[in-house]
Amino acid sequence: MASAKHPGSPGWTGRTARSPAGAKQEATAAGPDLPSPGPEGDSDGDGSPSPNSSMTTRELQEYWRNEKGCWKPVKLLFEIASARIEERKFCKFVMYQVVVIQTGSFDSDKAVLGRRYSDFQALQKSLLKTFPEEIEDVPFPRKHLVGNFTQEMILERKLAFKEYLSLLYSIRCVRRSREFIDFLTRPELKEAFGCLRAGQYTKALDILLHVVPLQQKLTGHWPVAVVPALCAMLVCHRELERPLEAFAAGERALERLHAREGHRYYAPLLEAMIRLAYALGKDFVSLQERLEDCQLRRPTARGFTLKELAVREYL
C-alpha cells in the first residue's frame, strides 16, 4: 500500500520547484525554445547554466566540452517530391510536397511537409528582414498574375524551391534561425499541440513522432529546443496509459535540460518523472533529490504542471 510520503501516492505533498509568476510562465510558453534570430543564433537565456549556478569552474568547463561533443553536424537534402492543385471554397493554390532527408546514411525518419507558395513567400519576407545581405543572392521565384497553375509553371517552381531551400540551408546563420526552423516545423508542431489541448492524444503523438526527428536535426546546435515537444509526447503517452513510453520521452527531455535548472520545464518535468518512476518501480529517489536540490538553489512558489505548460504552447 503506497504511503503518502511517496510520490506515487495521491497524498504526496513533496516539495516542488515552480515559478512565482504564473503569468510570466504563460507568456514564455508561446512556442519552442529556439535561439533568437541573428547571425549565429547560438544564445538563449534558458539554454545555458544560470549565472547563479553552483557549478564550479571545472564543472562548467566540462559541461561545455560535453555540449560541444554532442553537436554532430547534420547535412540535410531538400526535394520537392510532388505538387498538386487544391481548390477551397474561396481560393485555389498549389501545395508542394517538401521531403527533407539526412544525407550520408539511410534516413528512416525523413520528413514530408506540405507547403504553399504563400508559405515560401512569408519565409522569404521574414528572412529578408533579418538577413538581407546573407540572402541577397538567393533567387526566389516570383509570383505571376496569370499562368500559376500550368504544369510548366508548377514544374519550374518545384525546381526553384528545391534550389531555394538548399541555398538557404547552406548559409549557417540562416539554417540556425528561428525563421527557417519554424518554416519547416511550426505548422506541424502547432497542429500537434492543438490536438493535445483537445484531448486527441493519439493524433498528437502521430504528428509529433514525425516532426520531432526533423526538429532534432535542425536544432542540433541547441538541443533544448526539442524539450517542449518531448514533454508533450510524455503527456500524451501518460494520458494513454503508456507509462514506459512516457518515461522514455521524459528521459530524452531531461538529457537536453542538463544543467538548465532555470528552464521553465525543468521542475515540472522532474515532478512528472518522479511519479512515473515510482509507478514503474524505477529509481525515483535520485530524481527527487535533483528536484529538492533545485528548490534549495531556486526557491519558488507553486506554478504550472507539465501538462499545463504543454497545453499553453503555440497558443
Helices and strands as residue ranges (DSSP letters): H 22-27, H 57-69, E 76-87, E 92-102, E 111-116, H 117-130, H 151-170, H 172-175, H 178-197, H 201-218, G 223-226, H 227-239, H 243-256, H 266-280, H 285-297, H 306-310
